[in-house]
Amino acid sequence: MTATPEAGADTKIPVTVLTGYLGAGKTTLMNRILTENHGTRYAVIVNEFGEIGIDNDLLVESDEEIFEMNNGCICCTVRGDLIRTVENLMKRKGSFDAILVETTGVADPAPVAQTFFMDDDVREKARLDAVVTVVDSRHVLKRLEDTEEAEDQIAFADVILLNKTDLVTAEELKAVEDRIHSINPYAVLHRTERCGVDLKAVLNRGAFDLERILSLDPQFLEDHDHHHECGPGCDHDHHHHDHEHGHDHHHEDPHSVKSISLTAGELNPQVFFRWIGDVTQVQGPNILRLKGIMAFKDDPQRYVVQGVHMIVEGDHQRDWKDGEERVSRIVFIGRELDENALVTGLKACEA
Ligand SMILES: Nc1nc2c(ncn2[C@@H]2O[C@H](COP(=O)(O)OP(=O)(O)OP(=O)(O)O)[C@@H](O)[C@H]2O)c(=O)[nH]1
């Protein structure tokens, strides 16, 4: 974690990570990005060559290669292939403006995101802009029953394209939205057919769109969630799927993903860094994402933290504006999170 503003943060190449279950529409979105006239030149990294038409854009193949960190982290891995690919791309810096990583065939988006936090050389040159998840509206509820990966992809997302809306009824779509919202209330949702979305809504979001995420009223979200999870969403599931485990109340399942949003006043940075380090060491395997904007006492600038599992990084972002309320806000998305401990822990960081 660096405590000083990083020089040249703006010159870092933004990286968009594209995830989504098999057949959700990732290639369709990719084709759109590569063919639409948006003025940005993308270098594309895929695990395997797709049938993508490329003009000016670079397409790089990378083989699956994942390293576990040898520092005892049980949930942190980096992708050697991705590091090398990004480094090779950087030698051609100037010939593209942004990088798009398609995680075809990769079930877990964490190692891809972690690579952009953990490898120093990569971090120096590139910044993770957003994780974009394409969801098949027709099949996602079933996928969520079958696999943890489908849930992880939603939990990780900053932007979600609710695709194939032509294949579901309005009620079905609403149920899907409710369910996604219950997993990750902070992702921006766009309903799409053939991934038809204004690409500005997907690309170059900046810092995981923290501003927007954290400006949401957590109280509202909690009420909202509760209502939805026990309401039409659950009903819908019952009608459409056979449940082997015999219940639908996802929030009662300790293994399901939930989000916890906390606020506090001005913090003592030393105490906060120690706390967030401890939290991620202990709860890291269960923390899929964390994002926060912190107000440190006597610090003229806002401090932004974000993390994946046990990895946290932070940076000063910009000056607090005149009249802007100096509050600290942080969101954890994960499984089996100890909410009381998080609440007490953050409180104890107050200056
Ligand atoms: N009906 C319908 N079909 C769609 C939509 N979007 C994509 N498809 C189709 O769904 C199929 C899968 O789309 P892809 O874009 O290849 O999905 P993908 O996520 O790249 O698939 P994999 O690479 O296999 O993981 C294709 O036949 C697309 O034409 C949509 O909104 N509605």
The ligand as a Gaussian input file, in Angstrom:
#p B3LYP/6-31G(d) Opt

LIG

0 1
 N      -30.928000     -14.358000     -28.504000
 C      -29.781000     -13.772000     -28.202000
 N      -28.608000     -14.367000     -28.506000
 C      -27.461000     -13.746000     -28.202000
 C      -27.451000     -12.490000     -27.544000
 N      -26.159000     -12.130000     -27.362000
 C      -25.410000     -13.118000     -27.886000
 N      -26.187000     -14.096000     -28.388000
 C      -25.778000     -15.349000     -29.019000
 O      -25.327000     -16.239000     -27.997000
 C      -24.267000     -17.057000     -28.481000
 C      -23.055000     -16.917000     -27.561000
 O      -22.553000     -15.595000     -27.656000
 P      -21.017000     -15.290000     -27.537000
 O      -20.837000     -13.834000     -27.687000
 O      -20.226000     -16.185000     -28.402000
 O      -20.792000     -15.728000     -26.018000
 P      -19.423000     -15.935000     -25.247000
 O      -19.665000     -15.506000     -23.845000
 O      -18.317000     -15.279000     -25.961000
 O      -19.283000     -17.486000     -25.354000
 P      -17.970000     -18.355000     -24.977000
 O      -16.826000     -17.751000     -25.714000
 O      -18.377000     -19.718000     -25.441000
 O      -17.837000     -18.295000     -23.502000
 C      -24.012000     -16.588000     -29.896000
 O      -24.680000     -17.454000     -30.756000
 C      -24.587000     -15.202000     -29.963000
 O      -25.028000     -14.838000     -31.236000
 C      -28.716000     -11.876000     -27.228000
 O      -28.800000     -10.801000     -26.623000
 N      -29.832000     -12.575000     -27.560000

